[in-house]
Amino acid sequence: MNIIAHRGYSARYPELTPIAFEKALALPIHGIECDIRLTLDGEVVVVHDPIIDRVANGRGRVSAMTLAQLRKYNFGTPDNPQTILTLRELLAMVTAQNDKHIYIETKHPMRYGRMLEEQLVRVLQYQDLIDDPRIHVISFSPAAIMRMRTLAPGIDRIHLRRKIERWLNPVDTHPGEPTGLGLSVMRARRHPELVSSHNLPTYMWTVNTPNDMQWAREAGVKMMATDDPELALETLEELNS
């Protein structure tokens, strides 16, 4: 089972910051997960929320600010300030280590719509990563998965199931021919038959307790996203001993 550091080593460091990814990438794990959005000037930046109020010492909407404006804020702590990362910068950190993978979540809905996937593909093309097996794109948006199939069909694309799909998509269909499917821990425990359904590997989030980690491994989960990758390493090592 592959361990993926959710938003970097976010259990111990501010999420999606350079230090969170640096510490995660130093561990013997499969890879990292990040979220991306577009700035006002078209830069692909690594941030989860549409506004920065929760994670920075400022206020404002990511899509309404330029990269230069976002760079003015501290996304870390007062003692260890951190700047917002661009996807280009994060990709450079990941590819500096040949064995690490990155799972890039495109966040929707957002004002720029399909431009996010278009800019993502441009960044990957510019850095010669468009056909790199270490790159994985994940999204809750079926439209985003469909766009990635058209824009870059060779890239692994994982559709994350929303809670509401229990009612809106009871037959569990997935447009865009995803190469993997995602499940939350809670939904997987309630519906274990969804793990590895459609003969596709399962990406599970956010697995943060030893009990859930053991359950995920026994259920056949392929990709486990966790805020605490060191705990996951210790837990799996104990289970294997």
Residue pairs with C-beta under 8 A, 6 or more apart in sequence:
1 216
1 217
1 221
1 222
1 223
1 224
1 236
2 29
2 30
2 31
2 101
2 222
2 223
2 224
3 29
3 30
3 224
3 226
3 229
3 232
3 233
3 236
4 29
4 30
4 31
4 32
4 33
4 101
4 103
4 203
4 223
4 224
4 225
4 226
4 229
5 20
5 21
5 24
5 25
5 27
5 29
5 31
5 32
5 33
5 225
5 226
5 227
5 229
6 33
6 205
6 206
6 225
6 226
6 227
7 15
7 16
7 20
7 33
7 34
7 35
7 48
7 227
8 15
8 16
8 17
8 19
8 20
8 21
8 23
8 24
8 32
8 34
9 20
9 21
9 23
9 24
9 27
9 227
9 228
9 229
9 230
10 16
10 20
10 227
11 208
11 226
11 227
11 228
11 231
12 20
12 23
12 228
13 19
13 20
13 23
14 20
14 55
14 75
14 76
14 77
14 82
15 48
15 55
16 34
16 35
16 46
16 47
16 48
16 55
16 75
16 85
17 75
17 76
17 82
17 85
18 82
18 83
18 85
18 89
18 93
19 76
19 80
19 82
21 32
21 34
21 85
21 90
21 93
21 94
22 93
24 32
24 229
25 32
25 93
25 94
25 97
25 100
27 229
27 230
27 233
28 233
29 100
29 229
29 232
29 233
30 100
30 101
30 223
31 94
31 100
31 101
31 102
31 103
31 134
32 94
32 100
32 101
32 102
32 103
33 102
33 103
33 104
33 105
33 138
33 205
33 225
34 46
34 87
34 90
34 102
34 103
34 104
34 105
35 46
35 47
35 48
35 105
35 107
36 44
36 45
36 46
36 47
36 87
36 104
36 105
36 106
36 107
36 116
36 120
37 44
37 45
37 47
37 50
37 62
37 63
37 107
37 110
37 116
38 44
38 45
38 62
38 63
38 110
38 112
38 115
38 116
38 119
39 45
39 62
39 63
39 65
39 66
39 67
39 70
40 63
40 64
40 65
40 66
40 69
41 66
41 67
41 68
42 115
42 119
43 66
43 67
43 86
44 86
44 87
44 88
44 116
44 119
44 120
44 123
45 62
45 67
45 70
45 84
45 85
45 86
45 87
46 84
46 85
46 86
46 87
46 90
47 55
47 62
47 84
48 55
48 107
49 55
49 62
50 61
50 62
50 63
50 107
50 110
51 59
51 60
51 61
51 62
52 58
52 59
52 60
52 61
52 62
52 70
52 73
52 75
53 59
53 60
55 75
56 73
56 74
56 75
56 84
57 73
57 74
58 72
58 73
60 69
62 70
63 110
63 111
63 112
67 84
67 86
70 84
71 83
71 84
73 84
74 81
74 82
74 83
75 82
75 83
75 84
76 82
87 104
87 120
87 123
88 123
88 126
88 127
90 102
91 102
91 123
91 124
91 127
91 129
92 127
94 100
94 101
94 102
94 134
95 127
95 129
95 132
95 134
100 134
101 134
101 135
101 136
102 134
102 135
102 136
103 136
103 137
103 138
103 158
103 203
103 223
103 225
104 120
104 135
104 136
104 137
104 138
105 137
105 138
105 139
105 160
106 116
106 117
106 120
106 137
106 138
106 139
106 141
106 144
107 116
107 139
108 116
108 139
108 140
108 141
108 143
108 144
109 141
110 116
114 143
114 147
116 144
117 137
117 144
117 147
117 148
117 151
118 147
118 151
120 137
121 130
121 148
121 151
121 152
124 130
124 132
124 135
124 152
124 155
129 135
130 152
130 154
130 155
131 154
131 155
133 156
135 155
135 156
136 155
136 156
136 157
136 158
136 180
137 144
137 148
137 152
137 155
137 156
137 157
137 158
138 157
138 158
138 159
138 160
138 180
138 182
138 203
139 145
139 148
139 157
139 158
139 159
139 160
140 159
140 160
140 161
140 162
142 159
142 174
142 175
142 176
145 157
145 159
145 174
145 175
145 176
145 178
146 175
146 176
147 176
148 155
148 157
148 176
149 157
149 176
149 177
156 179
156 180
157 176
157 178
157 179
157 180
158 178
158 179
158 180
158 181
158 182
158 203
158 223
159 174
159 176
159 178
159 180
159 181
159 182
160 181
160 182
160 203
160 205
161 169
161 172
161 181
161 182
161 183
161 184
161 187
161 194
163 184
163 187
165 172
166 187
172 194
172 197
172 198
174 181
174 198
178 200
179 200
179 201
180 200
180 201
180 202
180 203
180 222
180 223
181 194
181 197
181 198
181 200
181 201
181 202
181 203
182 202
182 203
182 204
182 205
183 194
183 195
183 202
183 203
183 204
183 205
184 204
184 205
184 206
185 204
185 205
185 206
185 207
185 212
185 216
187 194
188 194
188 195
188 202
188 204
188 216
188 219
188 221
189 212
189 215
192 219
194 202
195 202
195 204
195 219
195 220
195 221
196 202
196 220
196 222
201 222
201 223
202 220
202 221
202 222
202 223
203 221
203 222
203 223
203 225
204 216
204 221
204 223
204 224
204 225
205 225
206 225
206 226
206 227
207 213
207 216
207 224
207 225
207 226
207 232
208 226
208 227
208 228
208 231
210 231
210 235
213 224
213 226
213 231
213 232
213 235
213 236
214 235
214 239
216 224
217 224
217 236
217 239
224 232
226 232
